[in-house]
């Protein structure tokens, strides 16, 4: 089955369901998947940006990061 066929079948099935709790469960499942997909896309975008920064030499040494963190801690 193709994705289009499955979507069509699911739409038909959902239209036939009258039990509100089943519909709410399906909605929750679908929303969780969408949120997961959004999170995955954001993590991939962040990783791509990190790769670009590394390739461009926009990085800091461990010592520089530790120094910066220490300075931030003292500001608090």
The 8 nearest C-alpha neighbors of each residue, nearest first, counted from 0:
[[1, 4, 5, 2, 3, 6, 8, 7],
 [0, 2, 4, 3, 5, 6, 7, 8],
 [1, 3, 5, 4, 6, 0, 7, 8],
 [4, 2, 6, 1, 5, 7, 0, 8],
 [5, 3, 7, 1, 2, 6, 0, 8],
 [4, 6, 8, 2, 7, 3, 9, 1],
 [7, 5, 9, 3, 8, 4, 2, 10],
 [6, 8, 4, 10, 5, 9, 3, 11],
 [7, 9, 5, 11, 10, 6, 4, 12],
 [10, 8, 12, 6, 11, 7, 13, 5],
 [9, 11, 13, 7, 8, 12, 6, 14],
 [10, 12, 8, 14, 9, 13, 7, 15],
 [13, 11, 9, 15, 14, 10, 8, 16],
 [14, 12, 10, 16, 15, 11, 9, 22],
 [13, 15, 11, 12, 16, 10, 17, 9],
 [16, 14, 12, 13, 17, 11, 10, 18],
 [17, 15, 13, 14, 18, 12, 22, 21],
 [18, 16, 19, 15, 22, 14, 21, 13],
 [17, 19, 21, 20, 16, 22, 23, 15],
 [20, 18, 22, 21, 23, 17, 16, 24],
 [19, 21, 23, 22, 18, 24, 25, 17],
 [22, 20, 24, 23, 19, 18, 25, 16],
 [21, 23, 19, 25, 24, 20, 26, 18],
 [24, 22, 26, 20, 21, 25, 19, 27],
 [23, 25, 21, 27, 26, 22, 20, 28],
 [26, 24, 28, 22, 23, 27, 29, 21],
 [25, 27, 23, 29, 24, 28, 30, 22],
 [28, 26, 24, 30, 25, 29, 23, 31],
 [27, 29, 25, 31, 26, 30, 24, 32],
 [28, 30, 26, 32, 31, 27, 25, 33],
 [31, 29, 33, 27, 32, 28, 26, 34],
 [32, 30, 34, 28, 33, 29, 35, 27],
 [31, 33, 35, 29, 30, 34, 36, 28],
 [32, 34, 36, 30, 35, 31, 37, 29],
 [35, 33, 37, 31, 36, 32, 30, 38],
 [36, 34, 32, 38, 33, 37, 31, 39],
 [35, 37, 33, 39, 34, 38, 32, 40],
 [38, 36, 34, 40, 35, 39, 33, 41],
 [37, 39, 41, 35, 40, 36, 34, 42],
 [38, 40, 36, 42, 41, 37, 35, 43],
 [39, 41, 43, 37, 38, 42, 44, 36],
 [42, 40, 44, 38, 43, 39, 45, 37],
 [41, 43, 45, 39, 44, 40, 46, 38],
 [42, 44, 46, 40, 41, 45, 39, 47],
 [45, 43, 41, 47, 42, 46, 40, 48],
 [46, 44, 48, 42, 47, 43, 49, 41],
 [45, 47, 49, 43, 48, 44, 42, 50],
 [48, 46, 50, 44, 49, 45, 43, 51],
 [49, 47, 51, 45, 46, 50, 52, 44],
 [50, 48, 46, 52, 51, 47, 53, 45],
 [49, 51, 47, 53, 48, 52, 54, 46],
 [52, 50, 48, 54, 49, 53, 55, 47],
 [53, 51, 57, 49, 55, 50, 54, 56],
 [52, 54, 56, 50, 55, 51, 57, 58],
 [53, 55, 51, 56, 52, 50, 57, 49],
 [56, 54, 52, 53, 57, 51, 58, 50],
 [57, 55, 53, 54, 58, 52, 51, 59],
 [58, 56, 52, 55, 53, 59, 54, 51],
 [57, 59, 56, 53, 52, 60, 55, 54],
 [60, 58, 63, 64, 61, 57, 62, 56],
 [59, 61, 63, 62, 64, 58, 65, 66],
 [60, 62, 64, 63, 65, 59, 66, 58],
 [61, 63, 65, 60, 64, 66, 59, 67],
 [64, 62, 66, 60, 61, 65, 59, 67],
 [63, 65, 67, 61, 66, 62, 68, 60],
 [66, 64, 68, 62, 67, 63, 69, 61],
 [65, 67, 63, 69, 64, 68, 62, 70],
 [66, 68, 64, 70, 69, 65, 63, 71],
 [69, 67, 71, 65, 70, 66, 64, 72],
 [68, 70, 72, 66, 67, 71, 65, 73],
 [69, 71, 67, 73, 68, 72, 66, 74],
 [72, 70, 68, 74, 69, 73, 67, 75],
 [71, 73, 69, 70, 74, 75, 68, 67],
 [72, 74, 70, 75, 71, 69, 68, 67],
 [75, 73, 71, 72, 70, 69, 68, 67],
 [74, 73, 72, 71, 70, 69, 68, 67]]
